[in-house]
Amino acid sequence: MGLQRAPDSQVAKERRRVVKARQVARKMAASATMKFRRSGGYGKKFASCWEPPSMGIESSPAYRFVVSRCGIDPLPEPEDRDGAPVKGGLPFNQYPPNLLVDGQRAYWLPDDWAQVVKNTGPGGTYVGWLNPGGKFFYHRHGYPTAIEESLGRVLTAVDGFNGIMRSVGKVVTEQGDKDFLETCLTSKERRNIVPVRKFHFAVISARRATSPDGIHNIMVVEAHFRLKGVRPTWYVDEARGAVAIRDSAGAKEKLNISILMKKWPGAFCLNGRRKHEVVLSWKRCKTDPCRAQSTTKTFEEHKCLKLSGASKLGKGKSVKPIKHLKSNGHTGQMRQTHLKQRSLRCRAVVKR
């Protein structure tokens, strides 16, 4: 196989292959379900998890459904599927005959629980959960016999984080990055790869924390970081529903901003429009005396300096804050003229 010169195309091709395989598996699952329903299913509204289907579990709709979620046929061993308990749990040889370990796992599910799929009475499938004692649960909450009501507490992503780590660990390997780069870069190009120690920080856009899918995606990003030895700090606006490792006063953000300003003097300045956020510009901040000097201060000193409207440009030299402009029908023209004059005044002060 020749050298692949387009990593994006390579990734897209592999993604299309996986998507196509899952689409075929879903069609087969839908066909099996329809066939079982037309035959009457179990012939009743409810089927116990201890009642095996007449055609055998491997020919049942539940089996085809799990195949569509795993993406491979035949299915891997129960302990190798994501729905299996992370540790402990009921031994697999004691599982009811009408249950199959699922290929996916809820982000909130405790480590010793299993996510399973059962065939229903009318001929469909149902995703449920099996506790370490072998009891099948239909619901997470909202019913007297649901999981949270039985445990007496609310389940969160913290309860299921080890399961997410296990799922991500199957994809993220130690040699994964190296193997990928070797397939799309020449030996000469690989010599120019920047070492890990050259990366000072990174900004990762995650998901909203106001929806179950968003919380799951956030935990997946966290799992990727931990598997690579990275300990991230999460902070985004609470009003927009993002993760918030912070207090109401924003002490964590102030501390982080002060560290950034101290470690890279002149590279960061406070965002004038968004509270507790910074603007990064290596070139502009390093060459601008106003920004270069002010960003070496702590967060509070920088904030006070910014709110006062005065930026020190040398001993005894400062720029007066912009005054309020009254509207007289030519506000746009007046503001443009005023800003131009102020810009010239700033330049004159800097040149001195």
C-alpha positions in Angstrom: 0.0 0.0 0.0 1.4 3.4 -1.0 1.9 6.3 1.3 -1.4 8.1 2.2 -1.0 11.8 1.6 -4.4 12.9 2.9 -5.0 12.1 6.5 -8.4 13.7 6.4 -9.4 11.5 3.5 -8.1 8.5 5.3 -10.1 9.2 8.4 -13.2 10.0 6.3 -12.9 6.7 4.4 -12.7 4.7 7.6 -15.6 6.6 9.1 -17.7 5.9 6.0 -16.9 2.2 6.3 -18.0 2.1 9.9 -21.2 4.1 9.2 -22.1 1.8 6.3 -21.5 -1.3 8.4 -23.8 0.1 11.1 -26.5 1.0 8.6 -26.5 -2.5 7.2 -26.7 -3.9 10.7 -29.6 -1.6 11.6 -31.5 -2.7 8.5 -31.0 -6.3 9.5 -32.1 -5.6 13.0 -35.3 -3.8 11.8 -36.0 -6.8 9.4 -35.6 -9.3 12.3 -37.9 -7.3 14.5 -40.6 -7.0 11.8 -40.4 -10.7 11.1 -40.7 -11.6 14.8 -43.6 -9.1 15.2 -45.5 -10.6 12.2 -45.1 -14.1 13.7 -46.8 -12.9 16.8 -43.7 -12.6 19.0 -44.3 -14.4 22.3 -48.0 -14.2 21.7 -48.5 -11.9 24.8 -48.0 -8.4 26.0 -45.2 -9.2 28.4 -42.3 -11.6 28.2 -40.0 -12.3 31.2 -36.3 -12.1 30.9 -36.3 -15.8 31.9 -38.3 -16.8 28.8 -36.0 -17.5 25.8 -37.4 -16.8 22.3 -38.6 -19.8 20.3 -36.1 -19.3 17.4 -33.1 -19.0 19.8 -31.4 -16.0 21.2 -29.0 -15.6 18.2 -31.9 -15.4 15.8 -33.9 -13.0 17.9 -34.4 -9.2 17.4 -32.4 -8.5 20.5 -29.3 -10.2 19.0 -29.6 -8.2 15.7 -30.2 -5.0 17.7 -27.0 -5.6 19.8 -25.1 -6.3 16.5 -26.2 -3.0 15.1 -24.8 -1.2 18.2 -21.6 -3.1 18.3 -21.0 -2.9 14.5 -19.6 -6.4 14.1 -21.2 -9.8 13.6 -20.7 -12.3 15.2 -20.8 -10.4 18.5 -17.8 -10.2 20.8 -17.8 -12.0 24.1 -20.2 -10.5 26.7 -17.2 -9.2 28.8 -15.8 -7.4 25.8 -18.9 -5.3 25.2 -19.4 -1.9 26.6 -22.5 -2.9 28.4 -20.7 -5.4 30.6 -20.0 -4.4 34.3 -16.7 -2.6 34.7 -16.0 -4.6 37.9 -18.0 -7.1 39.9 -21.6 -7.6 38.8 -23.5 -10.8 38.2 -21.5 -13.6 36.6 -22.3 -14.0 32.9 -23.3 -17.7 33.2 -26.1 -16.6 35.5 -27.7 -14.1 33.2 -31.3 -14.8 32.2 -31.7 -16.5 28.8 -33.7 -13.6 27.3 -31.0 -11.0 28.0 -28.0 -10.0 26.0 -25.2 -7.6 27.1 -25.5 -4.4 25.2 -22.8 -2.9 22.9 -23.3 0.5 24.5 -23.5 1.8 28.1 -25.3 4.7 29.8 -23.0 7.3 31.0 -24.5 7.3 34.6 -24.5 3.5 35.1 -22.5 2.3 38.2 -19.5 0.0 37.7 -21.1 -3.2 38.9 -24.3 -2.9 36.8 -24.8 -4.2 33.3 -26.7 -2.7 30.4 -28.7 -5.4 28.6 -31.3 -5.9 25.8 -34.3 -8.2 26.1 -36.9 -9.4 23.6 -40.4 -8.1 24.4 -43.7 -9.9 24.3 -45.1 -8.3 21.1 -41.8 -9.0 19.3 -39.7 -5.9 19.8 -36.7 -5.1 22.0 -36.1 -3.2 25.2 -32.9 -1.7 26.7 -32.7 -2.2 30.4 -30.2 -2.7 33.3 -29.2 -5.6 35.4 -28.0 -5.1 39.0 -25.4 -7.3 40.7 -28.1 -9.4 42.3 -29.6 -10.3 38.9 -32.7 -8.0 39.0 -33.8 -6.4 35.8 -34.7 -2.7 35.8 -36.7 -1.0 33.1 -36.3 2.6 34.1 -33.6 4.9 35.5 -36.0 7.1 37.5 -39.6 8.3 37.7 -41.1 5.0 39.0 -41.1 3.4 42.5 -39.2 0.4 41.1 -36.7 2.5 39.1 -33.0 2.4 39.7 -32.5 5.7 41.4 -35.6 5.2 43.6 -34.3 1.7 44.6 -30.8 3.0 45.4 -32.1 6.1 47.1 -29.8 8.6 45.3 -29.4 10.3 42.0 -27.0 8.8 39.5 -24.6 11.1 37.6 -21.8 10.9 35.2 -19.4 10.4 38.1 -21.0 7.0 38.7 -20.4 5.9 35.2 -17.0 7.5 34.4 -15.0 4.3 34.7 -17.3 2.7 32.0 -16.6 5.7 29.8 -12.8 5.4 30.4 -13.0 1.7 29.4 -14.9 2.4 26.2 -12.5 5.2 25.2 -9.5 3.1 26.1 -10.4 0.6 23.4 -9.9 3.4 20.8 -7.2 5.5 22.3 -3.9 3.5 22.5 -0.4 4.5 23.3 0.8 3.9 19.8 -2.3 5.3 18.1 -0.9 8.7 17.2 2.4 7.4 16.1 0.9 4.7 13.9 -1.5 7.3 12.3 1.3 9.8 11.6 3.5 7.0 10.1 0.8 6.3 7.5 0.3 9.8 6.3 3.7 11.5 6.7 7.1 10.9 5.2 10.2 10.3 7.3 11.4 13.8 6.5 8.0 15.3 7.6 8.0 13.3 10.8 11.2 14.8 11.9 9.4 18.2 12.0 6.7 17.0 14.4 6.7 19.2 17.5 7.5 17.3 20.7 4.9 17.2 23.5 6.9 19.5 25.8 6.4 22.3 23.2 2.7 22.3 23.7 2.0 24.8 26.5 -1.8 24.6 26.6 -4.8 23.9 24.4 -8.4 25.0 24.2 -10.9 22.2 23.6 -14.6 22.9 22.8 -16.7 20.3 24.4 -20.5 20.2 24.7 -23.4 21.7 26.7 -24.0 20.3 30.1 -27.7 20.8 30.0 -28.5 17.6 28.1 -27.6 14.0 28.7 -25.8 13.8 25.3 -23.8 16.9 26.2 -22.8 15.5 29.6 -21.7 12.2 28.0 -19.6 14.0 25.4 -17.9 16.0 28.0 -17.0 12.9 30.0 -15.6 11.3 26.8 -13.3 14.3 26.3 -12.2 14.1 29.9 -11.5 10.3 29.4 -9.3 11.1 26.4 -7.3 13.5 28.4 -6.8 11.2 31.4 -5.7 8.3 29.2 -3.0 10.6 27.8 -1.9 11.9 31.2 -3.5 15.3 30.8 -5.4 17.0 33.6 -7.7 19.7 32.1 -9.4 22.6 33.8 -13.0 23.0 32.8 -14.6 26.4 32.8 -17.1 28.0 30.5 -20.1 30.4 31.1 -22.6 28.8 33.4 -25.4 30.8 31.7 -24.8 28.8 28.5 -25.0 25.5 30.3 -21.4 24.4 30.2 -19.2 22.6 32.7 -18.4 24.9 35.7 -15.6 24.0 38.0 -15.9 27.4 39.6 -17.5 29.4 42.4 -19.8 32.4 42.0 -17.0 34.9 42.5 -15.0 33.4 39.7 -11.9 32.8 41.9 -10.8 29.8 39.7 -10.8 31.9 36.5 -8.9 34.8 38.2 -6.3 32.4 39.4 -5.9 30.8 36.0 -5.7 34.1 34.2 -3.1 35.3 36.7 -1.0 32.2 36.0 -1.2 32.7 32.3 -0.2 36.4 32.6 2.7 35.6 34.8 4.0 32.6 32.8 3.7 34.3 29.4 4.1 38.1 30.0 2.5 40.2 27.3 0.7 37.3 25.5 -2.7 37.7 27.2 -5.0 40.5 27.9 -8.5 40.6 29.4 -11.5 40.3 27.1 -13.3 43.6 27.2 -16.7 42.1 26.3 -16.7 38.7 28.2 -16.2 38.5 31.9 -13.3 36.3 33.2 -12.0 35.5 29.7 -8.7 36.5 28.0 -7.6 37.3 24.5 -4.4 35.7 23.2 -2.2 37.3 20.5 1.5 36.6 20.6 2.5 39.3 18.0 0.2 42.1 19.0 0.7 41.7 22.8 4.4 41.4 22.7 4.9 44.5 20.5 2.2 46.7 22.2 3.8 48.4 25.2 0.4 49.0 26.7 -0.6 45.3 26.7 2.9 44.0 27.3 3.3 45.9 30.6 -0.3 45.5 31.9 -0.5 41.8 31.3 2.5 41.1 33.6 0.3 42.2 36.5 -2.1 40.0 38.4 -5.8 39.6 37.4 -7.0 42.1 39.9 -4.4 44.7 39.1 -5.1 44.3 35.4 -8.8 44.6 36.0 -8.5 47.8 38.1 -6.2 49.2 35.4 -8.7 48.4 32.7 -11.7 49.7 34.5 -10.0 53.0 35.4 -9.4 53.7 31.7 -5.7 54.4 32.2 -3.0 52.2 30.7 0.5 53.1 31.8 2.9 53.8 29.0 5.8 55.1 30.9 6.5 57.2 33.9 3.9 59.8 34.4 2.3 59.1 31.0 -1.2 57.8 30.5 -4.1 58.1 28.1 -7.3 59.7 29.3 -10.4 57.5 29.2 -12.9 58.0 26.3 -15.6 60.5 27.3 -19.3 60.0 26.6 -20.4 61.4 23.3 -23.8 63.2 23.1 -26.0 62.5 20.2 -27.0 65.4 17.9 -27.9 63.7 14.7 -24.3 63.2 13.6 -23.3 60.6 16.2 -21.6 58.3 13.8 -19.4 61.0 12.2 -18.6 62.5 15.7 -17.6 59.1 17.1 -15.4 58.3 14.0 -13.6 61.7 14.3 -13.2 61.3 18.1 -11.7 57.8 17.8 -9.3 59.0 15.1 -8.1 61.8 17.3 -7.7 59.5 20.2 -5.7 57.0 18.1 -3.3 59.8 17.0 -3.0 60.9 20.6 -2.1 57.4 21.7 0.5 57.0 19.0 2.0 60.4 20.0 2.3 59.3 23.7 3.9 55.9 22.7 6.5 57.6 20.4 7.7 59.9 23.2 
